[in-house]
Amino acid sequence: MRLVGISKSYGGARILGPVSLEVGARTTLALVGSSGCGKSTLLRTIVGLVSPDEGRVEVAGEPMTPTTAQSLRRRIGYVIQDGGLFPHLTARGNAILMAEHLGWPRDRVAARLAELVALARLRSELLDRYPAELSGGERQRVSLVRALFLDPDVVLLDDPLGALDALVRAELQQELRTIFQTLEKTAILVTHDLSEAAFIADEIAVMRDGVILQRGSIDDLVSRPGDDFVSRLVGAQRSLVVGGRSKS
């Protein structure tokens, strides 16, 4: 997945860019930074929900254009905070929505659903419940199953754990890391939590004012910060130095 010179402005104010970014296969990248720094806008640009004023998005080497956008979106899984599930559909209906739309045979749908429910540790008896009948963690598991259903090349996660309590969040952090390692997907995770980024991701990119200030491992950010903002961001989460650097 590749971004080349992406920028976006609203009302004459630039909120994103220029950003150039490449994330290789089987790599998980975390985007961190203060609220309003452009992280979510960057994800929405990748998935084609925001059109950049300048630059281009490439998915598996193919540029996203008005002509290719629909087909490329099917190669991108997208998870937002609190799941973004359709309230009138059951968990099952949400999970299989695009596969049914594309006319997958029932046996293929059932097999894929069973595979992903097991991978996401979603209890099968929850599949016939509606989103309002599920906990926050359960909704996020359903959303993850939906995002992975078409076996996308890229998975985008926009602060998916931010609204969860600490115990559920810790559990899902472990499961997300396991899922990414198992499926070997390209993944981009937005989070406000540096320790979460260090635990889940292979690399971290720090954003401020719509641009990427520094990209590297958590050790790079802690030991060799390239900007005063990076130093202050790391310093604000001092427990990271003790508990966040190991991925064992």
SVG drawing of the C-alpha trace seen along z (x, -y; Angstrom):
<svg xmlns="http://www.w3.org/2000/svg" viewBox="-34 -29 53 54">
<polyline fill="none" stroke="black" stroke-width="0.4" points="0.0,0.0 1.4,-3.3 0.6,-7.0 2.4,-9.6 2.3,-13.3 -1.2,-13.1 -2.7,-16.4 -6.2,-17.7 -7.5,-21.1 -10.9,-22.3 -11.9,-25.9 -8.4,-26.9 -6.8,-25.2 -4.6,-22.3 -5.4,-19.4 -3.4,-16.7 -0.1,-16.5 1.9,-16.4 2.2,-12.7 4.1,-10.0 3.9,-6.6 4.6,-3.0 3.5,0.0 4.8,3.4 3.0,6.7 2.7,8.4 3.5,5.2 1.5,3.5 1.9,-0.3 0.4,-2.4 -0.4,-6.1 -0.2,-8.1 -0.5,-11.7 -2.8,-14.3 -6.5,-14.6 -7.0,-16.5 -3.5,-15.7 -4.9,-14.0 -4.7,-10.3 -8.4,-9.5 -8.5,-11.7 -5.5,-9.7 -7.3,-6.4 -10.4,-7.8 -8.3,-8.9 -6.8,-5.5 -10.2,-3.8 -11.5,-6.3 -14.0,-8.2 -12.0,-11.4 -10.6,-12.5 -7.1,-14.1 -6.5,-17.5 -3.1,-16.3 -1.3,-13.0 -2.4,-9.4 -3.3,-6.3 -2.1,-2.9 -3.4,0.4 -1.5,3.5 0.2,1.3 -3.1,0.0 -3.9,-3.7 -7.3,-4.6 -9.3,-6.7 -13.1,-7.2 -13.0,-4.3 -11.1,-1.9 -12.4,-3.1 -15.2,-0.5 -13.1,2.5 -10.2,1.3 -12.4,0.7 -13.3,4.4 -9.6,5.1 -9.5,2.9 -11.0,3.9 -12.1,0.9 -12.8,1.0 -14.0,-2.2 -14.5,-2.9 -17.5,-1.1 -17.7,1.1 -19.9,-1.0 -22.4,1.9 -25.8,1.5 -28.3,1.6 -31.1,3.3 -28.9,6.3 -27.8,9.1 -24.2,9.7 -24.3,12.4 -26.0,10.1 -23.4,7.4 -20.5,9.9 -21.7,11.4 -23.2,8.3 -20.7,7.8 -20.2,11.5 -24.0,11.8 -24.0,8.7 -21.4,10.2 -23.3,13.4 -21.1,15.8 -22.5,19.3 -24.0,20.2 -21.5,22.9 -18.6,20.5 -20.2,17.8 -20.8,20.3 -17.2,21.6 -15.6,18.2 -17.9,17.0 -16.9,20.1 -13.2,19.5 -13.3,15.8 -15.6,16.3 -13.0,18.7 -10.1,16.4 -11.8,13.4 -12.9,15.5 -16.5,14.4 -19.0,16.8 -21.2,18.3 -24.4,17.8 -23.9,14.0 -24.3,14.1 -28.1,13.8 -28.1,10.8 -28.4,7.2 -25.6,4.7 -27.6,3.1 -27.6,6.5 -23.8,6.8 -21.1,5.4 -18.5,3.0 -15.9,5.7 -18.3,8.0 -19.3,5.3 -15.6,4.8 -15.1,8.5 -18.1,8.5 -16.7,5.5 -13.3,7.2 -15.0,10.3 -16.8,8.1 -13.6,6.2 -11.7,9.5 -14.5,11.3 -13.4,10.6 -9.8,11.4 -8.6,7.9 -5.0,6.9 -5.1,4.0 -6.8,3.7 -7.4,0.2 -8.4,-0.3 -9.4,-3.7 -9.0,-3.7 -11.0,-0.5 -10.3,0.0 -10.5,-3.6 -14.0,-3.3 -13.5,0.0 -12.7,0.6 -9.1,1.5 -9.6,5.3 -11.5,5.7 -9.0,3.4 -6.0,5.5 -7.7,8.7 -8.4,7.3 -4.9,5.9 -3.5,9.4 -6.1,10.8 -5.4,8.1 -1.7,8.8 -2.3,12.5 -4.7,12.0 -2.3,9.8 0.5,12.3 -1.6,15.2 -3.1,13.6 0.1,11.7 -1.9,8.7 -0.8,5.2 -2.5,3.2 -2.7,-0.4 -3.9,-1.2 -4.8,-4.6 -4.5,-4.9 -3.9,-7.6 -2.0,-5.1 1.7,-4.7 1.9,-1.6 -0.9,0.0 0.9,-1.0 4.2,0.5 2.4,3.8 0.5,4.3 2.5,2.7 5.8,3.4 6.4,-0.3 5.0,-3.6 4.5,-6.8 4.0,-10.0 1.8,-12.6 1.3,-16.3 -0.5,-19.0 -1.2,-16.6 2.3,-15.4 4.4,-12.5 7.2,-13.7 8.9,-10.4 8.5,-6.7 10.3,-3.8 10.3,-1.2 9.3,-2.1 13.0,-1.9 13.7,-4.6 11.0,-6.9 12.2,-6.4 15.9,-6.5 16.3,-8.6 13.3,-11.0 13.6,-13.2 11.5,-16.0 10.6,-17.8 7.0,-16.8 8.0,-13.1 10.0,-13.5 7.0,-15.1 4.7,-12.4 6.9,-9.6 7.5,-11.5 3.7,-11.7 3.5,-7.9 6.5,-7.0 5.3,-3.5 5.9,-2.8 9.7,-2.7 9.2,0.1 6.3,2.0 5.8,1.2 9.1,2.0 8.9,5.8 6.8,7.7 7.5,11.1"/>
</svg>
